[in-house]
C-alpha cells in the first residue's frame, strides 16, 4: 500500500505534529508540502529538525536571503504577468493550492496503484484544494481555523471524508488512525503490517497506539449541513 499525503508548512512548527509526520514515513507515505509560506522558511525548519529528505515535493513561494542580508520572497505564481486562473475568493493571487493539488492528482493518476490523499490545512487557501479531493480521500482541517469554518459552511461541496483536529496530540492520533484504516482496507495488507502500526520506532519518538482498528476508534466525520 502506498499513500500520498499533501502536508502544510504550518504543521512544521509543532513538535508533536513533526513526530507524527516522521512516523507515517514508516508506512511508505509520500509527503508533499503545499504552502503559501516560502522556501527559506520551510527549508530552515526542515533543516533544523533534520527532515530535509522526508518530503518528496515542496510547493511554495521562492524565498532567499540576498547579499545585503534581506529576505526576498517571490510569488509561486507571478500574478503581475497573468492570473493563475482560479477565481475562488479564498485563493490569493500568488498561489492557488487547488491547482497544485490537481497537478499532484494528475501525476498520481499515471501510476498503476491508486493513491489516497490526506490533505492537512488550516488557512483560507486550503479550502480550494479541499474541493478537489475525491470521495476516497481525506481532509483534516484544524478546528476553529479559517478552512474549518469554510468547510462547515459548505460541507455539501466536499467529497472527501472530513476529520477535524485541534492540537498536536489529536492531529497525531487522527492521522495515524486514518492511515491504519487505509492500510486495513488495502487488500494487500497482512496482520504483520497492521501490527506495525501500534509499535513504531523513529528518530524522534516511539509511540504505542491502542490495539483497535475498528471504525469506533475514529472521531466522527462532520455532518452535512443543509
C-alpha positions in Angstrom: 0.0 0.0 0.0 1.2 3.5 -0.8 -0.2 6.7 0.4 0.2 10.2 -0.9 -0.1 13.0 1.8 -0.3 16.7 0.9 1.0 18.4 4.0 1.1 22.0 5.1 4.1 24.1 6.3 2.0 25.3 9.3 2.5 21.8 10.7 6.3 22.0 10.8 6.4 24.3 13.8 4.7 21.9 16.2 6.9 19.2 17.8 4.1 16.6 18.1 3.0 17.2 14.5 6.5 16.8 13.4 6.8 13.5 15.2 3.6 12.3 13.6 4.8 13.2 10.1 8.0 11.2 10.7 6.0 8.3 12.0 3.9 8.0 8.9 7.1 7.7 6.8 7.3 4.2 8.3 4.2 3.3 6.3 5.7 4.3 2.9 3.7 7.5 2.7 4.8 10.1 0.2 4.9 13.5 1.9 4.4 16.7 -0.1 4.2 20.3 1.1 1.7 22.7 -0.4 2.2 26.0 1.4 1.8 29.8 0.9 4.9 30.3 3.1 8.3 30.4 1.3 11.2 28.1 0.7 13.5 29.9 3.1 11.1 29.5 6.0 10.3 25.9 5.2 13.9 24.8 4.4 15.1 26.4 7.7 12.6 24.4 9.8 13.2 21.2 7.9 17.0 21.6 8.3 16.6 22.4 12.0 14.7 19.1 12.6 16.8 17.0 10.2 13.7 16.4 7.9 15.1 17.6 4.5 14.8 14.2 3.0 11.3 13.4 4.3 9.4 15.4 1.7 9.4 14.4 -2.0 8.0 17.7 -3.1 7.7 21.3 -1.8 5.3 23.7 -3.5 5.6 27.2 -2.1 6.8 30.8 -2.8 10.5 31.1 -3.6 12.5 32.9 -0.9 16.1 33.5 -0.2 18.4 35.9 1.7 20.3 38.3 -0.7 23.8 39.7 -0.4 22.6 42.5 1.8 21.0 40.0 4.3 17.5 40.8 3.2 14.9 38.1 2.9 13.5 38.2 -0.7 10.2 36.4 -1.4 8.7 35.9 -4.8 5.2 34.6 -5.7 4.7 31.0 -6.5 2.7 32.3 -9.5 3.7 35.6 -11.0 0.4 37.4 -10.9 1.9 40.5 -12.3 2.1 38.7 -15.7 -1.1 36.6 -15.6 -3.7 35.2 -13.3 -3.3 31.6 -12.1 -6.8 31.0 -13.5 -8.7 30.2 -10.3 -11.4 32.8 -9.3 -12.3 31.3 -5.9 -12.3 34.1 -3.4 -10.3 32.1 -0.8 -7.3 31.8 -3.1 -4.7 34.6 -3.1 -3.3 35.9 -6.4 0.1 34.4 -5.9 -0.9 30.8 -5.3 -3.9 28.5 -5.9 -3.3 25.4 -3.9 -6.2 23.8 -5.7 -4.3 23.9 -8.9 -1.2 22.4 -7.2 -3.4 19.5 -5.9 -4.8 19.0 -9.4 -1.2 18.6 -10.7 -0.4 16.2 -8.0 -3.5 14.2 -8.8 -2.6 14.1 -12.5 0.8 12.8 -11.6 -0.6 10.1 -9.3 -3.2 9.0 -11.9 -0.3 7.9 -14.2 0.8 5.3 -11.6 -0.6 1.8 -11.6 -1.8 1.7 -8.0 -4.5 4.1 -6.8 -3.3 6.6 -4.2 -5.2 8.1 -1.3 -4.6 11.8 -0.4 -4.8 13.0 3.1 -4.8 16.8 3.0 -3.9 18.8 6.1 -4.8 22.5 6.4 -5.8 25.5 8.5 -5.9 28.6 6.3 -8.4 30.1 3.8 -6.2 28.9 0.9 -6.7 25.3 2.0 -10.4 25.4 1.1 -9.9 25.3 -2.7 -7.7 22.2 -2.7 -10.2 20.5 -0.3 -12.8 20.9 -3.1 -10.5 19.0 -5.5 -10.3 15.8 -3.4 -12.3 12.7 -4.2 -14.6 10.6 -2.1 -11.8 8.2 -1.4 -9.6 11.0 0.0 -9.4 12.6 3.4 -9.2 16.3 4.5 -8.0 17.2 8.0 -9.0 20.9 8.8 -7.8 22.4 12.0 -10.8 23.1 14.2 -11.8 26.8 14.7 -9.4 27.9 12.0 -10.5 29.6 8.7 -10.6 26.5 6.5 -12.6 24.6 9.1 -15.2 27.5 9.2 -15.5 27.4 5.4 -15.8 23.6 5.3 -18.5 23.7 8.0 -20.5 26.3 5.9 -20.0 24.4 2.6 -19.9 20.8 3.7 -22.0 19.6 0.7 -19.3 20.7 -1.6 -16.6 18.5 -0.1 -16.4 14.9 -1.5 -13.5 13.8 0.8 -14.2 12.5 4.3 -13.5 15.2 6.9 -11.7 14.6 10.2 -11.0 17.7 12.3 -8.2 18.2 14.9 -7.4 20.8 17.5 -3.8 20.3 18.7 -0.7 18.3 18.0 -1.8 15.3 20.1 -5.2 15.0 18.4 -3.5 15.6 15.0 -1.1 12.7 15.6 -3.9 10.3 16.8 -6.3 11.1 14.0 -3.7 10.9 11.2 -2.2 7.6 12.4 -5.7 6.1 12.7 -6.6 7.2 9.2 -3.5 5.5 7.9 -4.4 2.4 9.8 -7.8 2.5 8.2 -6.4 2.9 4.7 -4.0 0.0 5.2 -6.6 -2.3 6.7 -8.8 -1.7 3.7 -6.0 -2.4 1.3 -6.3 -6.0 0.1 -2.5 -6.4 0.1 -2.0 -5.9 3.8 -1.1 -8.6 6.3 -1.6 -9.0 10.0 2.0 -8.2 10.4 1.6 -4.9 8.6 -1.3 -3.9 10.8 0.7 -4.8 13.9 3.4 -2.4 12.9 1.0 0.5 13.3 1.0 0.1 17.0 4.7 -0.1 17.8 6.7 2.3 15.6 10.2 3.4 16.3 11.7 6.5 14.7 14.4 9.0 15.4 12.0 11.5 17.1 9.6 9.3 19.1 8.4 5.9 20.0 4.6 5.7 20.1 2.2 2.9 21.0 -1.5 3.1 19.8 -4.5 1.1 21.1 -5.0 -2.3 19.5 -8.3 -1.5 17.9 -8.6 -1.0 14.1 -12.3 -0.6 14.0 -14.2 2.4 12.9 -15.1 3.1 16.6 -11.6 4.3 17.1 -12.2 7.3 14.8 -13.7 10.7 15.7 -16.9 11.2 13.8 -16.8 12.9 10.4 -18.5 16.3 10.3 -22.2 16.1 9.5 -23.6 17.5 6.2 -25.0 21.0 6.8 -28.3 21.7 5.0 
